[in-house]
Amino acid sequence: MKLLLLLVIIAVGGFFGYPLINEDSSGECDALERIAMRTFADIKDKSPQTQGTVAEQVIGQLLQGSSKGQFAQAAVRNQFPDLPVGAACALLYWKALVDPEGFRKDPTRLRP
């Protein structure tokens, strides 16, 4: 029983802790904003319809640098009102990490 409890604690700690450590961020929503900016900036198709202009990318980086997770918190709170904000941000972070193409198509959809 103690081993099972220890495994659950380690899994929960990894679920919430890895985004903070990997992105060097102060919270799950800040980590979500950072990976979202990287994911959307790394579009393989370089056509003008999908690739943002340099000005859009600079503005995105400025907003991401000054936000510290507030934009992601507001978006997640509206999209997932029944989940705690930190849990929803961590869940979307893992989606962006595991399935970046699916995250680009629909960032808030959790089902495949």
MMTF fields as JSON, N, C-alpha, C and O atoms, coordinates in Angstrom:
{
  "mmtfVersion": "1.0.0",
  "mmtfProducer": "UNKNOWN",
  "numBonds": 447,
  "numAtoms": 448,
  "numGroups": 112,
  "numChains": 1,
  "numModels": 1,
  "chainsPerModel": [1],
  "groupsPerChain": [112],
  "chainIdList": ["A"],
  "bondAtomList": [4, 2, 8, 6, 12, 10, 16, 14, 20, 18, 24, 22, 28, 26, 32, 30, 36, 34, 40, 38, 44, 42, 48, 46, 52, 50, 56, 54, 60, 58, 64, 62, 68, 66, 72, 70, 76, 74, 80, 78, 84, 82, 88, 86, 92, 90, 96, 94, 100, 98, 104, 102, 108, 106, 112, 110, 116, 114, 120, 118, 124, 122, 128, 126, 132, 130, 136, 134, 140, 138, 144, 142, 148, 146, 152, 150, 156, 154, 160, 158, 164, 162, 168, 166, 172, 170, 176, 174, 180, 178, 184, 182, 188, 186, 192, 190, 196, 194, 200, 198, 204, 202, 208, 206, 212, 210, 216, 214, 220, 218, 224, 222, 228, 226, 232, 230, 236, 234, 240, 238, 244, 242, 248, 246, 252, 250, 256, 254, 260, 258, 264, 262, 268, 266, 272, 270, 276, 274, 280, 278, 284, 282, 288, 286, 292, 290, 296, 294, 300, 298, 304, 302, 308, 306, 312, 310, 316, 314, 320, 318, 324, 322, 328, 326, 332, 330, 336, 334, 340, 338, 344, 342, 348, 346, 352, 350, 356, 354, 360, 358, 364, 362, 368, 366, 372, 370, 376, 374, 380, 378, 384, 382, 388, 386, 392, 390, 396, 394, 400, 398, 404, 402, 408, 406, 412, 410, 416, 414, 420, 418, 424, 422, 428, 426, 432, 430, 436, 434, 440, 438, 444, 442],
  "bondOrderList": [1, 1, 1, 1, 1, 1, 1, 1, 1, 1, 1, 1, 1, 1, 1, 1, 1, 1, 1, 1, 1, 1, 1, 1, 1, 1, 1, 1, 1, 1, 1, 1, 1, 1, 1, 1, 1, 1, 1, 1, 1, 1, 1, 1, 1, 1, 1, 1, 1, 1, 1, 1, 1, 1, 1, 1, 1, 1, 1, 1, 1, 1, 1, 1, 1, 1, 1, 1, 1, 1, 1, 1, 1, 1, 1, 1, 1, 1, 1, 1, 1, 1, 1, 1, 1, 1, 1, 1, 1, 1, 1, 1, 1, 1, 1, 1, 1, 1, 1, 1, 1, 1, 1, 1, 1, 1, 1, 1, 1, 1, 1],
  "groupList": [{"groupName": "MET", "atomNameList": ["N", "CA", "C", "O"], "elementList": ["N", "C", "C", "O"], "formalChargeList": [0, 0, 0, 0], "bondAtomList": [1, 0, 2, 1, 3, 2], "bondOrderList": [1, 1, 2], "singleLetterCode": "M", "chemCompType": "L-PEPTIDE LINKING"}, {"groupName": "LYS", "atomNameList": ["N", "CA", "C", "O"], "elementList": ["N", "C", "C", "O"], "formalChargeList": [0, 0, 0, 0], "bondAtomList": [1, 0, 2, 1, 3, 2], "bondOrderList": [1, 1, 2], "singleLetterCode": "K", "chemCompType": "L-PEPTIDE LINKING"}, {"groupName": "LEU", "atomNameList": ["N", "CA", "C", "O"], "elementList": ["N", "C", "C", "O"], "formalChargeList": [0, 0, 0, 0], "bondAtomList": [1, 0, 2, 1, 3, 2], "bondOrderList": [1, 1, 2], "singleLetterCode": "L", "chemCompType": "L-PEPTIDE LINKING"}, {"groupName": "VAL", "atomNameList": ["N", "CA", "C", "O"], "elementList": ["N", "C", "C", "O"], "formalChargeList": [0, 0, 0, 0], "bondAtomList": [1, 0, 2, 1, 3, 2], "bondOrderList": [1, 1, 2], "singleLetterCode": "V", "chemCompType": "L-PEPTIDE LINKING"}, {"groupName": "ILE", "atomNameList": ["N", "CA", "C", "O"], "elementList": ["N", "C", "C", "O"], "formalChargeList": [0, 0, 0, 0], "bondAtomList": [1, 0, 2, 1, 3, 2], "bondOrderList": [1, 1, 2], "singleLetterCode": "I", "chemCompType": "L-PEPTIDE LINKING"}, {"groupName": "ALA", "atomNameList": ["N", "CA", "C", "O"], "elementList": ["N", "C", "C", "O"], "formalChargeList": [0, 0, 0, 0], "bondAtomList": [1, 0, 2, 1, 3, 2], "bondOrderList": [1, 1, 2], "singleLetterCode": "A", "chemCompType": "L-PEPTIDE LINKING"}, {"groupName": "GLY", "atomNameList": ["N", "CA", "C", "O"], "elementList": ["N", "C", "C", "O"], "formalChargeList": [0, 0, 0, 0], "bondAtomList": [1, 0, 2, 1, 3, 2], "bondOrderList": [1, 1, 2], "singleLetterCode": "G", "chemCompType": "PEPTIDE LINKING"}, {"groupName": "PHE", "atomNameList": ["N", "CA", "C", "O"], "elementList": ["N", "C", "C", "O"], "formalChargeList": [0, 0, 0, 0], "bondAtomList": [1, 0, 2, 1, 3, 2], "bondOrderList": [1, 1, 2], "singleLetterCode": "F", "chemCompType": "L-PEPTIDE LINKING"}, {"groupName": "TYR", "atomNameList": ["N", "CA", "C", "O"], "elementList": ["N", "C", "C", "O"], "formalChargeList": [0, 0, 0, 0], "bondAtomList": [1, 0, 2, 1, 3, 2], "bondOrderList": [1, 1, 2], "singleLetterCode": "Y", "chemCompType": "L-PEPTIDE LINKING"}, {"groupName": "PRO", "atomNameList": ["N", "CA", "C", "O"], "elementList": ["N", "C", "C", "O"], "formalChargeList": [0, 0, 0, 0], "bondAtomList": [1, 0, 2, 1, 3, 2], "bondOrderList": [1, 1, 2], "singleLetterCode": "P", "chemCompType": "L-PEPTIDE LINKING"}, {"groupName": "ASN", "atomNameList": ["N", "CA", "C", "O"], "elementList": ["N", "C", "C", "O"], "formalChargeList": [0, 0, 0, 0], "bondAtomList": [1, 0, 2, 1, 3, 2], "bondOrderList": [1, 1, 2], "singleLetterCode": "N", "chemCompType": "L-PEPTIDE LINKING"}, {"groupName": "GLU", "atomNameList": ["N", "CA", "C", "O"], "elementList": ["N", "C", "C", "O"], "formalChargeList": [0, 0, 0, 0], "bondAtomList": [1, 0, 2, 1, 3, 2], "bondOrderList": [1, 1, 2], "singleLetterCode": "E", "chemCompType": "L-PEPTIDE LINKING"}, {"groupName": "ASP", "atomNameList": ["N", "CA", "C", "O"], "elementList": ["N", "C", "C", "O"], "formalChargeList": [0, 0, 0, 0], "bondAtomList": [1, 0, 2, 1, 3, 2], "bondOrderList": [1, 1, 2], "singleLetterCode": "D", "chemCompType": "L-PEPTIDE LINKING"}, {"groupName": "SER", "atomNameList": ["N", "CA", "C", "O"], "elementList": ["N", "C", "C", "O"], "formalChargeList": [0, 0, 0, 0], "bondAtomList": [1, 0, 2, 1, 3, 2], "bondOrderList": [1, 1, 2], "singleLetterCode": "S", "chemCompType": "L-PEPTIDE LINKING"}, {"groupName": "CYS", "atomNameList": ["N", "CA", "C", "O"], "elementList": ["N", "C", "C", "O"], "formalChargeList": [0, 0, 0, 0], "bondAtomList": [1, 0, 2, 1, 3, 2], "bondOrderList": [1, 1, 2], "singleLetterCode": "C", "chemCompType": "L-PEPTIDE LINKING"}, {"groupName": "ARG", "atomNameList": ["N", "CA", "C", "O"], "elementList": ["N", "C", "C", "O"], "formalChargeList": [0, 0, 0, 0], "bondAtomList": [1, 0, 2, 1, 3, 2], "bondOrderList": [1, 1, 2], "singleLetterCode": "R", "chemCompType": "L-PEPTIDE LINKING"}, {"groupName": "THR", "atomNameList": ["N", "CA", "C", "O"], "elementList": ["N", "C", "C", "O"], "formalChargeList": [0, 0, 0, 0], "bondAtomList": [1, 0, 2, 1, 3, 2], "bondOrderList": [1, 1, 2], "singleLetterCode": "T", "chemCompType": "L-PEPTIDE LINKING"}, {"groupName": "GLN", "atomNameList": ["N", "CA", "C", "O"], "elementList": ["N", "C", "C", "O"], "formalChargeList": [0, 0, 0, 0], "bondAtomList": [1, 0, 2, 1, 3, 2], "bondOrderList": [1, 1, 2], "singleLetterCode": "Q", "chemCompType": "L-PEPTIDE LINKING"}, {"groupName": "TRP", "atomNameList": ["N", "CA", "C", "O"], "elementList": ["N", "C", "C", "O"], "formalChargeList": [0, 0, 0, 0], "bondAtomList": [1, 0, 2, 1, 3, 2], "bondOrderList": [1, 1, 2], "singleLetterCode": "W", "chemCompType": "L-PEPTIDE LINKING"}],
  "groupTypeList": [0, 1, 2, 2, 2, 2, 2, 3, 4, 4, 5, 3, 6, 6, 7, 7, 6, 8, 9, 2, 4, 10, 11, 12, 13, 13, 6, 11, 14, 12, 5, 2, 11, 15, 4, 5, 0, 15, 16, 7, 5, 12, 4, 1, 12, 1, 13, 9, 17, 16, 17, 6, 16, 3, 5, 11, 17, 3, 4, 6, 17, 2, 2, 17, 6, 13, 13, 1, 6, 17, 7, 5, 17, 5, 5, 3, 15, 10, 17, 7, 9, 12, 2, 9, 3, 6, 5, 5, 14, 5, 2, 2, 8, 18, 1, 5, 2, 3, 12, 9, 11, 6, 7, 15, 1, 12, 9, 16, 15, 2, 15, 9],
  "groupIdList": [1, 2, 3, 4, 5, 6, 7, 8, 9, 10, 11, 12, 13, 14, 15, 16, 17, 18, 19, 20, 21, 22, 23, 24, 25, 26, 27, 28, 29, 30, 31, 32, 33, 34, 35, 36, 37, 38, 39, 40, 41, 42, 43, 44, 45, 46, 47, 48, 49, 50, 51, 52, 53, 54, 55, 56, 57, 58, 59, 60, 61, 62, 63, 64, 65, 66, 67, 68, 69, 70, 71, 72, 73, 74, 75, 76, 77, 78, 79, 80, 81, 82, 83, 84, 85, 86, 87, 88, 89, 90, 91, 92, 93, 94, 95, 96, 97, 98, 99, 100, 101, 102, 103, 104, 105, 106, 107, 108, 109, 110, 111, 112],
  "secStructList": [7, 2, 2, 2, 2, 2, 2, 2, 2, 2, 2, 2, 2, 2, 2, 2, 2, 2, 2, 2, 2, 2, 2, 6, 7, 1, 1, 2, 2, 2, 2, 2, 2, 2, 2, 2, 2, 2, 2, 2, 2, 7, 7, 1, 7, 7, 7, 6, 6, 6, 1, 7, 7, 2, 2, 2, 2, 2, 2, 2, 2, 2, 2, 2, 2, 2, 2, 6, 6, 2, 2, 2, 2, 2, 2, 2, 2, 2, 2, 7, 6, 6, 1, 7, 2, 2, 2, 2, 2, 2, 2, 2, 2, 2, 2, 2, 2, 2, 7, 2, 2, 2, 2, 2, 2, 7, 6, 6, 7, 7, 7, 7],
  "xCoordList": [0.824, 0.0, 0.872, 0.569, 1.952, 2.846, 3.541, 3.767, 3.875, 4.518, 3.572, 3.984, 2.306, 1.316, 1.133, 1.055, 1.066, 0.931, 2.152, 2.016, 3.334, 4.552, 4.563, 4.978, 4.118, 4.054, 3.063, 3.322, 1.941, 0.951, 1.521, 1.34, 2.206, 2.807, 3.872, 3.953, 4.677, 5.707, 5.08, 5.553, 4.007, 3.339, 2.711, 2.83, 2.059, 1.435, 2.516, 2.376, 3.591, 4.697, 5.323, 5.669, 5.473, 6.011, 5.062, 5.495, 3.765, 2.76, 2.776, 2.724, 2.848, 2.836, 4.233, 4.39, 5.242, 6.582, 7.387, 8.171, 7.207, 8.004, 7.816, 8.809, 6.59, 6.453, 7.203, 7.788, 7.185, 7.868, 9.375, 10.036, 9.91, 11.35, 11.783, 12.779, 11.053, 11.425, 11.364, 12.218, 10.386, 10.213, 10.836, 10.839, 11.358, 11.925, 10.914, 11.211, 9.716, 8.627, 8.167, 8.566, 7.322, 6.845, 5.514, 5.082, 4.86, 3.575, 3.221, 3.85, 2.203, 1.792, 1.292, 1.567, 0.565, 0.03, 1.134, 1.059, 2.144, 3.299, 4.022, 4.439, 4.168, 4.797, 3.958, 4.504, 2.633, 1.756, 1.927, 1.98, 2.012, 2.215, 3.546, 3.624, 4.578, 5.892, 5.906, 6.433, 5.334, 5.344, 4.381, 4.617, 3.306, 2.371, 3.045, 2.882, 3.793, 4.492, 5.506, 5.62, 6.241, 7.214, 6.535, 7.015, 5.426, 4.723, 4.136, 4.25, 3.516, 2.915, 3.959, 3.709, 5.108, 6.171, 6.901, 7.541, 6.82, 7.541, 6.622, 6.479, 6.012, 5.127, 5.973, 6.779, 5.789, 6.616, 6.266, 7.148, 4.998, 4.556, 4.866, 4.317, 5.715, 6.154, 5.317, 5.781, 4.105, 3.276, 2.816, 2.729, 2.523, 2.13, 0.848, 0.641, -0.02, -1.271, -1.059, -1.826, -0.04, 0.156, 1.303, 1.3, 2.262, 3.422, 3.12, 2.772, 3.25, 3.007, 4.097, 5.217, 3.761, 4.756, 5.747, 5.512, 6.828, 7.843, 7.243, 7.537, 6.412, 5.788, 4.894, 4.897, 4.129, 3.282, 4.121, 3.757, 5.235, 6.097, 6.729, 6.835, 7.147, 7.744, 6.705, 6.992, 5.508, 4.438, 4.104, 3.885, 4.065, 3.806, 4.864, 4.543, 6.123, 7.202, 7.123, 7.38, 6.771, 6.643, 5.499, 5.642, 4.354, 3.223, 3.55, 3.193, 4.224, 4.569, 5.554, 5.481, 6.456, 7.439, 6.848, 7.336, 5.81, 5.228, 4.017, 3.553, 3.499, 2.252, 2.404, 1.622, 3.395, 3.603, 2.406, 2.15, 1.672, 0.609, -0.802, -1.75, -0.979, -2.324, -3.228, -4.42, -2.665, -3.484, -3.951, -5.114, -3.058, -3.425, -4.423, -5.351, -4.253, -5.197, -6.603, -7.568, -6.723, -8.043, -8.659, -9.846, -7.863, -8.384, -8.804, -9.849, -7.99, -8.292, -9.492, -10.325, -9.589, -10.728, -12.036, -13.05, -12.024, -13.228, -13.533, -14.698, -12.515, -12.71, -13.038, -13.858, -12.407, -12.593, -13.0, -12.18, -14.242, -14.637, -14.677, -14.612, -14.783, -14.887, -13.538, -13.478, -12.455, -11.122, -10.379, -10.564, -9.536, -8.648, -7.728, -7.313, -7.421, -6.657, -5.287, -4.861, -4.607, -3.285, -3.327, -2.45, -4.346, -4.473, -4.78, -4.23, -5.651, -5.986, -4.781, -4.55, -4.016, -2.819, -1.793, -1.176, -1.611, -0.669, -1.13, -0.316, -2.419, -2.959, -2.742, -2.352, -2.987, -2.755, -1.268, -0.886, -0.426, 1.016, 1.442, 2.198, 0.95, 1.328, 0.804, 1.456, -0.388, -0.903, 0.02, 0.317, 0.477, 1.378, 2.713, 3.334, 3.156, 4.433, 4.34, 5.24, 3.262, 3.112, 2.586, 3.048, 1.628, 0.998, 0.995, -0.047, 2.155, 2.192, 1.3, 0.729, 1.174, 0.323, -1.148, -1.86, -1.595, -2.965, -3.189, -4.279, -2.168, -2.267, -2.39, -3.131, -1.661, -1.767, -3.16, -3.7, -3.742, -5.062, -6.155, -6.987, -6.154, -7.168, -6.56, -6.563, -6.044, -5.313, -6.153, -5.61, -7.454, -8.247, -8.97, -9.644, -8.848, -9.511, -8.632, -7.467, -9.18, -8.403, -8.528, -7.654, -9.576, -9.752, -9.134, -9.104, -8.632, -8.04, -9.063, -8.717],
  "yCoordList": [-1.194, 0.0, 1.264, 2.242, 1.223, 2.372, 2.582, 3.718, 1.492, 1.585, 2.212, 3.044, 1.807, 2.372, 3.871, 4.663, 4.245, 5.659, 6.454, 7.57, 5.882, 6.535, 6.704, 7.751, 5.701, 5.799, 6.868, 7.589, 6.965, 7.996, 9.386, 10.295, 9.552, 10.848, 11.225, 12.382, 10.268, 10.532, 10.882, 11.78, 10.165, 10.445, 11.843, 12.572, 12.207, 13.538, 14.621, 15.66, 14.363, 15.321, 15.497, 16.614, 14.407, 14.491, 15.198, 15.968, 14.939, 15.561, 17.076, 17.802, 17.548, 18.988, 19.603, 20.777, 18.835, 19.38, 19.457, 20.388, 18.486, 18.476, 19.742, 20.296, 20.225, 21.471, 22.644, 23.463, 22.722, 23.83, 23.742, 24.747, 22.541, 22.36, 22.487, 23.149, 21.865, 21.864, 23.257, 23.61, 24.036, 25.375, 26.47, 27.64, 26.099, 27.06, 28.168, 29.356, 27.749, 28.693, 28.686, 27.834, 29.649, 29.798, 29.1, 28.971, 28.649, 27.979, 27.178, 27.309, 26.351, 25.495, 26.31, 25.962, 27.38, 28.179, 28.963, 29.18, 29.383, 30.026, 29.026, 29.369, 27.799, 26.753, 26.46, 26.236, 26.462, 26.24, 27.342, 27.056, 28.578, 29.679, 29.537, 29.782, 29.145, 29.002, 27.9, 28.095, 26.743, 25.655, 25.964, 25.547, 26.688, 27.055, 27.999, 27.849, 28.961, 29.884, 29.134, 29.388, 28.211, 27.425, 26.51, 26.358, 25.904, 24.98, 25.712, 25.243, 26.848, 27.586, 28.263, 28.492, 28.586, 29.208, 28.185, 28.56, 26.907, 25.849, 25.154, 23.932, 25.931, 25.371, 24.915, 25.68, 23.664, 23.088, 23.679, 23.882, 23.949, 24.502, 25.99, 26.729, 26.435, 27.83, 28.706, 29.762, 28.287, 29.087, 30.356, 30.371, 31.409, 32.677, 32.568, 33.353, 31.602, 31.479, 30.933, 31.262, 30.107, 29.486, 30.093, 30.034, 30.661, 31.222, 32.662, 33.476, 32.988, 34.338, 35.273, 34.849, 36.534, 37.521, 37.728, 37.292, 38.378, 38.652, 39.519, 39.317, 40.474, 41.349, 40.547, 40.788, 39.595, 38.752, 37.923, 37.754, 37.409, 36.602, 37.446, 36.994, 38.659, 39.541, 39.924, 39.91, 40.263, 40.611, 39.413, 39.564, 38.237, 37.028, 36.79, 36.422, 36.996, 36.815, 37.865, 37.555, 39.097, 40.136, 39.832, 39.98, 39.405, 39.065, 37.878, 37.863, 36.885, 35.705, 36.06, 35.502, 36.96, 37.348, 38.167, 38.098, 38.94, 39.789, 39.164, 39.681, 38.086, 37.529, 36.743, 36.925, 35.873, 34.974, 34.068, 33.676, 33.736, 32.749, 33.292, 32.507, 34.608, 35.159, 34.886, 34.625, 34.945, 34.672, 33.221, 32.94, 32.316, 30.896, 30.63, 29.842, 31.268, 31.085, 31.503, 30.789, 32.651, 33.134, 32.207, 31.888, 31.773, 30.895, 29.539, 29.003, 28.996, 27.688, 27.785, 26.879, 28.857, 29.032, 29.095, 28.565, 29.739, 29.807, 28.481, 28.099, 27.782, 26.538, 25.353, 24.509, 25.284, 24.161, 24.683, 24.686, 25.122, 25.715, 24.72, 25.133, 23.427, 22.44, 21.921, 21.256, 22.215, 21.768, 22.898, 24.067, 22.555, 23.592, 24.113, 23.359, 25.381, 26.033, 25.381, 25.141, 25.097, 24.483, 23.109, 22.762, 22.33, 20.989, 21.07, 20.3, 21.992, 22.137, 22.62, 22.155, 23.549, 24.033, 22.909, 22.761, 22.126, 21.005, 19.973, 19.428, 19.707, 18.748, 19.221, 18.429, 20.491, 21.031, 21.119, 20.985, 21.34, 21.327, 19.952, 19.841, 18.902, 17.544, 17.226, 16.513, 17.76, 17.557, 18.211, 17.619, 19.428, 20.126, 19.411, 19.418, 18.796, 18.093, 16.773, 16.432, 16.033, 14.703, 14.773, 14.024, 15.659, 15.748, 17.2, 17.854, 17.71, 19.12, 19.425, 20.513, 18.483, 18.721, 18.833, 19.712, 17.96, 18.043, 19.302, 19.873, 19.737, 20.965, 22.173, 23.108, 22.163, 23.272, 23.344, 24.433, 22.186, 22.17, 22.636, 23.467, 22.106, 22.469, 22.38, 21.304, 23.471, 23.424, 22.982, 22.427, 23.218, 22.899, 21.565, 21.178, 20.871, 19.574, 18.521, 18.365, 17.8, 16.822, 15.426, 14.591, 15.153, 13.822, 13.78, 14.791, 12.595, 12.491, 12.605, 12.537],
  "zCoordList": [0.0, 0.0, 0.0, -0.683, 0.774, 0.822, -0.52, -0.935, -1.191, -2.497, -3.521, -4.33, -3.478, -4.393, -4.139, -5.079, -2.878, -2.53, -2.993, -3.495, -2.825, -3.274, -4.792, -5.289, -5.531, -6.993, -7.45, -8.413, -6.763, -7.106, -6.845, -7.655, -5.72, -5.39, -6.421, -6.832, -6.835, -7.836, -9.185, -9.88, -9.553, -10.827, -10.834, -11.819, -9.76, -9.675, -9.664, -10.309, -8.924, -8.903, -10.275, -10.659, -11.019, -12.377, -13.324, -14.18, -13.175, -14.044, -13.897, -14.889, -12.66, -12.421, -12.408, -12.743, -12.03, -11.878, -13.154, -13.335, -14.051, -15.279, -16.113, -16.584, -16.317, -17.094, -16.462, -17.17, -15.143, -14.466, -14.653, -14.915, -14.518, -14.656, -16.107, -16.4, -17.015, -18.425, -19.041, -19.854, -18.671, -19.248, -18.378, -18.761, -17.219, -16.275, -15.995, -16.127, -15.608, -15.416, -13.966, -13.172, -13.64, -12.27, -12.032, -10.886, -13.091, -12.938, -14.178, -15.228, -14.031, -15.144, -16.334, -17.482, -16.071, -17.177, -17.886, -19.095, -17.153, -17.779, -18.679, -19.786, -18.204, -19.02, -20.264, -21.344, -20.111, -21.263, -22.297, -23.493, -21.868, -22.819, -23.552, -24.755, -22.835, -23.464, -24.512, -25.607, -24.191, -25.172, -26.319, -27.453, -26.035, -27.108, -28.093, -29.304, -27.591, -28.493, -29.353, -30.552, -28.735, -29.494, -30.502, -31.625, -30.11, -30.996, -32.194, -33.326, -31.953, -33.063, -33.934, -35.117, -33.39, -34.187, -35.049, -36.031, -34.704, -35.407, -36.416, -36.395, -37.284, -38.302, -39.469, -40.0, -39.87, -40.94, -42.306, -43.14, -42.53, -43.806, -43.804, -42.987, -44.679, -44.7, -45.634, -46.063, -45.951, -46.841, -46.122, -44.895, -46.864, -46.243, -45.424, -44.499, -45.752, -45.023, -43.62, -42.714, -43.417, -42.104, -41.317, -40.087, -41.978, -41.282, -40.889, -41.744, -39.592, -39.118, -39.6, -39.887, -39.684, -40.082, -38.944, -37.816, -39.242, -38.222, -37.114, -35.936, -37.49, -36.49, -35.546, -34.338, -36.087, -35.239, -34.281, -33.117, -34.763, -33.9, -32.802, -31.662, -33.126, -32.121, -31.073, -29.876, -31.517, -30.576, -29.693, -28.491, -30.284, -29.506, -28.45, -27.32, -28.803, -27.83, -26.724, -25.56, -27.071, -26.051, -25.095, -23.882, -25.647, -24.797, -23.912, -22.734, -24.469, -23.69, -22.591, -21.496, -22.857, -21.853, -20.725, -19.597, -20.998, -19.962, -19.291, -18.274, -19.818, -19.327, -18.041, -17.107, -17.978, -16.839, -16.587, -15.449, -17.645, -17.539, -17.439, -17.411, -17.384, -17.222, -18.421, -18.252, -19.641, -20.824, -20.831, -21.122, -20.514, -20.478, -19.361, -19.542, -18.217, -17.117, -17.52, -17.247, -18.166, -18.582, -19.621, -19.543, -20.592, -21.635, -21.066, -21.433, -20.177, -19.592, -18.666, -18.634, -17.923, -17.013, -17.79, -17.337, -18.958, -19.781, -20.462, -20.573, -20.914, -21.666, -20.761, -21.121, -19.593, -18.667, -17.292, -16.374, -17.129, -15.84, -14.681, -13.523, -14.962, -13.894, -13.4, -12.366, -14.123, -13.719, -13.017, -13.354, -12.039, -11.491, -12.594, -13.474, -12.541, -13.604, -13.784, -14.913, -12.698, -12.792, -13.44, -14.231, -13.107, -13.691, -15.184, -15.971, -15.578, -16.993, -17.796, -18.912, -17.231, -17.926, -18.069, -19.124, -17.021, -17.093, -18.116, -18.861, -18.154, -19.12, -20.548, -21.406, -20.817, -22.157, -22.483, -23.645, -21.479, -21.7, -22.201, -23.166, -21.538, -21.947, -23.339, -24.102, -23.679, -25.039, -26.053, -27.091, -25.767, -26.689, -26.803, -27.866, -25.721, -25.73, -26.485, -27.253, -26.272, -26.867, -28.299, -29.161, -28.564, -29.877, -30.365, -30.342, -30.808, -31.217, -32.422, -32.504, -33.352, -34.527, -34.119, -34.603, -33.245, -32.739, -31.923, -31.944, -31.205, -30.419, -31.331, -31.027, -32.46, -33.42, -34.027, -34.221, -34.328, -34.971, -34.012, -34.375, -32.796, -31.813, -30.42, -29.822, -29.893, -28.62, -27.413, -26.458, -27.447, -26.264, -26.34, -25.386, -27.428, -27.542, -26.88, -27.246, -25.91, -25.18, -25.748, -25.516, -26.477, -27.067, -28.455, -29.156, -28.858, -30.218, -31.312, -32.491]
}
